[in-house]
Amino acid sequence: MRSRVQLTEESRPTANCGVVLREEFDDWAVLFNPDTGDAVGLNPTGVAIWKLLDGRRTVAELAADLPEHINGVPPDALAQTLECVRALAVQGFVKNA
């Protein structure tokens, strides 16, 4: 059982460098972790978040940068970004830098 990951708006998460991003049609993608065999699908917003996970930006900065990469960013983008990053971290796709 995977535990809840402690990430906040000020955390600086980074993508697990061993994870493979396979972009599909319509800006959707699949993340695959060859170490665990886990895979997860990402919608276009998730793909944009994934591509911004560089360990330099905080989660709050990731959410603030989303309008530069996708259209129709919701008003609760920060909460959704934090939840997305937490979910990816629990599965081992993201690390807290």
Order of alpha helices (4+ residues) and beta strands (2+ residues): beta-beta-beta-beta-alpha-alpha-alpha-beta
